[in-house]
């Protein structure tokens, strides 16, 4: 039997390859930062841009948001038709479409062209959303997936933090700056992220993928992503619009609010990921849904803007718990079915995303009651709480 010289350190299997795992992690971290930075610039100013340029009624806002989420319904089908491409190539295509669409947002001559360009970049965004968790887990090589997902969430939150800080400072120092320049900057950053994504190596690719997956085994995951889509749309759209349209929060205040949200999210995301790795998904997600009930109740009953600001920040931190859905799927999915399952989950999420904004806006406008969508949110969070009790109480014991 051959002896190994104890004084010689075995070579890493990645060290001799031109594209190493460490290099891919660096590239993927950088492109996540650029994407989140660019998208935060866009998100930070868009609703103020919409109010100042078009002055939409709640129903128009709901229509725009519903149409923006239509590509999410097609996420599973689109990712399935691109099954021959590696995840990194699908992600690069999605990032490129997103960057171009966001860059052109401020140049649209009217409301309906704005809807069109929004749907265009949304196609790209949802391609990226469908495959980016699978790239993270592929790079993790099956070790501490929750921690790595939490780390990528922290990178995104840090990028959001920096972007909102820059945007807030810009809004104060140059209050007359056109919204168009914000959109150009955001689109450019996302375009650069697409270029970095193109040079990821084979480490970023998972196993060969099936095209479309809808197994009964994944039913709970699909239910949870559907309910989370309802929750996310109610809060992300109507909480922001309530502060802007009802309480007249200015651009500088919204940017500052999102800045602090991103700061706390960046600080807590890795810890939440490690917690899920250690205790499983059940208890953290039960806490998540129970706290959401309290947040929705606050928006439905409170009238003090400062209190609503605090709830806005807390909800952004709680969003980090949603990595538990991906880690749960990673534990139950067959090796070649992770990406199509995530894509189908995105589709289930966006069944809610297409219907909730329009329904909520219709109820707001017809009843002249902006609290009504949040009462619906309490119901959704309550159903989610019951569904989270169906998750396994802890990770199964490792085989010996």
N, C-alpha and C positions, 0 to 999 in steps of 0.2 A: 504494500500500500504506500502511495507516494506521501512523503513527509512535506509539511509546509514550514518554511523557515519562519520561526517566531519573530525574527527581527524585521520581517517584511510585511508592510501593511497591504492587504489585498486591495486591488484597484476597485473603485466604485464602478458599477455597471453603467453609470451615467457619465463618468468622467471622460471617457474616450469618445463620446458622441458629440457631434458638432452642436446639436441642440440639447442642452442638459435640462434636467428637471428644475434645477435651481434657476436657470435662465428663464424658463417658462414661467415659474412663479413670479420672478421680477417683472416680466413683461405683462403677465395677467394682472398683477397688482397695479402696475402703472396704467394699464388701459381701463381698469375699473375706476381708478381715481379720475382719469380724464373724462370718462363717460359721466360719472356722478357729478363732476365739476360743471360740465357743460349743461347737463340736464337741470341742475340746481339753478343755474343762471336763468334758464328758460322758465322753470316752474316758479321761481321767486318773483318774476314780474308779470307772468302771463295774465293772471286774473285782473290785476290792476290795468294792464294794457287793454284787456277786453272791456272793462268798465269805461275807460277813458276814450277808447276808439269807437265802440259800438253801443255802449250803454244797454246791455241785454237785459231783458226780463228773465225771471227765474226759469221760465219754460224754454227760452232760447238757450240758456246755459245748459239745461238738462239735455236738450237735443244735441248740442255740440258734444257734450261728454259721452252721450250714448253712441253717437256715430264714431267718435274717436276710439271707442272700445270694441267696435265691430271686428277689426282685424284680430283681436284676441280670441274671438269665437273660432277663427280659422287657424289658430296656432297649431293644433294637432294635425290638421290636414296639410298645412304648409310645411311643417317640419317633416311630415311623412313623405311628401313629394321630394324633399331634399335629403332623404335618408342616405343617398349615395355619397353625400358630402360629409366631411368631418365636422364635428361640432364647431371648431374654431372658424371654419369657412362660412358656415351658416351665421355664426355670430358676427363675423366681419361684414357680411352682406347686410345684416340687420343694422349694425352700427352706421354703416355708410348711408343707408336710406334715412335713418333717424337724423344724422347730422345735416344732410342736405335739406330735409323738410323743415327742421327747426331754424336753420339759417335763413330760409325764405319766408318764414312766418310773418315778419314785419313788413314785407313787400306786397302782401296780398291786398288787392284793391277793394275788397268788399267782404261781407260776412260769408257768402257761399264759397268764394275762393279760399277763404280761411278754413272753412270746413274741409275742403278738398285737400289742402296741404297738410292739415292735421291728420287726416286719415292716412295720407301717404307716409308720414313719419311714424305713425302708429303701427303700420305694417312692419317696419324695421324694428321698432322698439319691442314688439311682441316676439319677433324672431329671436332677438337677443335674450329676452326674458325666458324663453322656452329652453334655451341651451346653456345659459351661463351657469346655473347650478350644477349641471352635469359636468361642465369643464372643471369647476372647482373640485368636485368629488373625484374626477379622473386624476387630477393633479395630486389629490390627497392620497391616492393609492390605497384606499380603504382604511386609512388610519385617522381617527379623530375628525370625522367629517363635520360634525357640529361645530368644532372649534374653528375649522377652516372657513366654514360658511359664516360664522360669526365674525371672523377676521375680515373677510371680504365686505361684510356689512359695515364693519368699523371703518374700513378704507373708504367706502362710499359715504359714510356719515362725515368723516374727516374732510373729504373733498367737498361735500355739501357745505360744511362749516366754512371752509376757506372761500368757496364761491359766494356764499351769502355775505360773508364779511367784506369781500371785495365789492360786491354789488351794493351793499348798504353804504359803504364809504363813497362809492361812485355816485350814488343817488344824492348823498349829502353835499359832495363837493361839486357835482355837475348836475343840478336838478333839471336842467333843460335838455339833457342828453336824450336822444331819440331811443324809443324802445327797439328800433331796428338794430342798433349797435349791440344791444344785449343779445339779441337773437343771433347775430353774426358770430359773436364770441362763443356762445354756447354751441352752435353748429360746428365751428372750427375745432373745438376741443373733442367733440364726439367723432368727427372725421379723423382726427389723429389717432383716437382709440381704435378705429377700424383698421388703420394701417398697422398698428402694433399687433392686432389680433391676427392679421394675415401671416405673421412670421412665427406664430406658435408652432412648436414641433408636435410629433406624434404623441408625446406625453399628454397633450390636452384632449386626445381622442379617447372616447370610451370604447366599449365593445361594439361590434357591428350591430346596427339598430334595426329593430322591427319598424314597420311603417306606422301602423295605427294600433293602439292597445286599448281595450276596454274590458278588463277582466273583473269578475265579481270580487276577487281578492282585493282589488284596489278601490272598492266601493266607498269605504270609510274615508280614504284619502280624497276622493273626488267630492264627497259631501263636505268635508272640512274646507277644501279650497273654494267650493261654491259659497259657503257661508262666510268665509273670510273675504271673498269678493264683495258680498253685500255690505259687510262691515266697513271695508276699506273705502268703498264708493260713498257711502253715507257720510263718513267723517271727512274724507279728503276733499270732497266737493262742497258739502253743505256747511261744514265747520268754517272753512276758509271764506265761503261766500257770505255766510252770516256775519263774520267779522268785518268783511269789506263792504257789503251792501247794507246791512242793518246797522252796524255800529261804526261805519265809515272809517275803518282802520286805514291809515295812509300807507303808501308803498314802503316808506322807511320803517314803519312799525312792523309790517308783515315780514320784511327782510330780517329785521332784528329778531323777531319771534322765531322764524325758521332757523336763524343762526344759533340761538340757544337750544332749539330742538336738536339740531345736528350735533352740537357739542355734547349734550347728554347722551345722545344715541351712540356717538363714537366711543364714549367712555364706558358704556354698558354693554355694547354688542359682544365683545369677546367673552365677558363673564357669563352672559346669557348662553352663548354657544357652549361654553365649558360645562355650565349647569345641566344643559340638555344631554350632553355626552355622559355626564356622571349619573343622573337620576332618571334618564329617559324623558319622553315627551309629555307624559300624562299630567303630572303635577304642575309643571310650568305652564302648560296650555290651559289647565283649569284656572289657575291664577290669572292668566291673560284674559280669558273670557269674563271672569267675574269682575275684574277691574274695568273692563269695557262697559259693563252694565252701569257701573257708577259714573263713568265719564259721559255716556249718552244721557243719563238722568240729569247730570249737571247742565248739559247744553239744553235739555228740554225744559228745565225749571228755573235756572239762574238768569239774572238780567245784568250782572255786573261784568263789564268787559274784561277787567283785570283777572277775574276768576276764570273766565273763558279762555283767556290767554294761557293760564296755567294748565288747564285741561288739554289745550292744543299741544303743549310741550310734552305732557305725560303720554299722550297717545302716540306721539312720534317715537318715544322710547319703547313703548310696549310693542311697537311694530317689529322689533327685533326678535320677539318670541316666535314669529311666523317661520323662522328657520326650522322649527320643530316639525313642520309639515314635510319638509324635504328630507330631514334625517329619518323620519318615520318611513317615508317611501323608500329611502335608500336601504333600510333594513329589510323590507318585505319584497322589494322588486327583484325580478330575475335579472341576471347580469346584462342582458342585451335589451332590457325593456325600460331602463331608467329614463332616458331622454324622451321616448314617446309618451311615457307616463307623465312626466313633468309637462310635456306639451298638452296632453289631454287635461291635466290639472289646470293649466293656464286657460284652456277653453272653458272648463267648468266655472272657473273663477269669473270669466268674462260673460257667461250667460247672465250672471248677476250684474256685471259692469255695464252691460248694454241696457238692461231693463230698469235698474234702480235709479240712475240719474234722471231719466225721463219721468218715471213714476213719482219720485220724490219732488221734482220740480213742478209737476202738474198739481200735486196735492198742495204744495206751498202756494202756488199762484192762485188756484181756485178757492182755497180756504183762507188766504192771506194770513197763514199761520206758519212761521218759519221753524217752529219747534216740532211740527208734526213728523218730519223725516227722522228726528232723533228718537221719538217714541217708537218708530218702526225699528230703529237701531237697537233699542232695548230688547225687543222681541227677538231679533236676529242673534244678538249676543247670548240671550237665554237659551236658544236652541243650540248654539255652539257649545255652551257650557255642558249641556246634556250629552252632546256628541263626543266631547273630550273625555267624558267618563268611560267611553267605549274603547279608548286606547289601552294597550297593554300597560300594566302598572309600572313595569321596569324592563330593561333589556333582558333578553333571555340569557341564562348562564352560559359562558363559553364552553365549547366542547372540550373534553379532556381525553 
